[in-house]
Amino acid sequence: MSVLSKDAVRYTRCVESQSILIIDDDAGLRDSISLLLEQEGFRVLTAADGRTGYDMGLSMRPDLMIVDLRLPGMSGVEICRQLRASGSKTPLIVLSAVGDEIDKVLLLEIGADDYVVKPFGARELLARIRAVLRRSAPEPARLVQFSDVTVDLDRRIVTRANQDVRFTPAEYNLLTYFLTHPDRPLTRDALLNAVWGYESFPNTRTVDAHVLKLRQKLEHDPAIPRHFLTLHGVGYRFVP
């Protein structure tokens, strides 16, 4: 994502509040963690016993689960084991008391993503939660927008006013080169080398012809372009 200038283009990403399921039979600790997470913008679900929590984890599919090691009905270890056996990939953080005998390597091997030893501070727990969520999060779609045009860089789809626009491979490659080099003067030679490669022996008229195609497909008025500008004596500049 860092390939695009933050000043020139914007990524569009729809982010809903992430949900976290807390499974702990200690009502005071459960309420304290719930309040902390709600203040941080998370949606919180809670369960007071292992079996209820396990069923909620399967049915509600939270973004992350915080599971106490010692629980009535079903232990934290068993919750981890059965969730992974069911195919669930929900991230799991296990809470354990200082005196608990726990094989931490085994815990990670059966599916826990992290563990936190009680007592713990709010900042430590939040840091662990965010780290696990970052590791488990899918890559967001890379969308670039300018005017009424949206370019999905991962799927190689271009839309204008919500209508698909078709491009030849060279046209699309030229477009993405412009998108990744916004507000920069780009010579025709630089564009030739980046998009076609010198070994294919095109000439600068090839660039001009393809820029014209981009204007015809993406500019409101191709004769008076607002985005794909000519720099006389130099080449072109893309202005989002």
Stockholm file with secondary structure:
# STOCKHOLM 1.0

chainA/1-240         MSVLSKDAVRYTRCVESQSILIIDDDAGLRDSISLLLEQEGFRVLTAADGRTGYDMGLSMRPDLMIVDLRLPGMSGVEICRQLRASGSKTPLIVLSAVGDEIDKVLLLEIGADDYVVKPFGARELLARIRAVLRRSAPEPARLVQFSDVTVDLDRRIVTRANQDVRFTPAEYNLLTYFLTHPDRPLTRDALLNAVWGYESFPNTRTVDAHVLKLRQKLEHDPAIPRHFLTLHGVGYRFVP
#=GR chainA/1-240 SS CTTSCTTTCBCCCCCCCCEEEEECSCHHHHHHHHHHHHHTTCEEEEESSHHHHHHHHHHHCCSEEEEESSCSSSCHHHHHHHHHHTTCCCCEEEEEETTCCCCHHHHHHTTCSEEEEESCCHHHHHHHHHHHHHHHCCCCCCEEEETTEEEETTTTEEEETTEEECCCHHHHHHHHHHHTSTTCCEEHHHHIIIIICGGGCCCHHHHHHHHHHHHHHHCSSTTSCSSEEEETTTEEEECC
#=GC SS_cons         CTTSCTTTCBCCCCCCCCEEEEECSCHHHHHHHHHHHHHTTCEEEEESSHHHHHHHHHHHCCSEEEEESSCSSSCHHHHHHHHHHTTCCCCEEEEEETTCCCCHHHHHHTTCSEEEEESCCHHHHHHHHHHHHHHHCCCCCCEEEETTEEEETTTTEEEETTEEECCCHHHHHHHHHHHTSTTCCEEHHHHIIIIICGGGCCCHHHHHHHHHHHHHHHCSSTTSCSSEEEETTTEEEECC
//
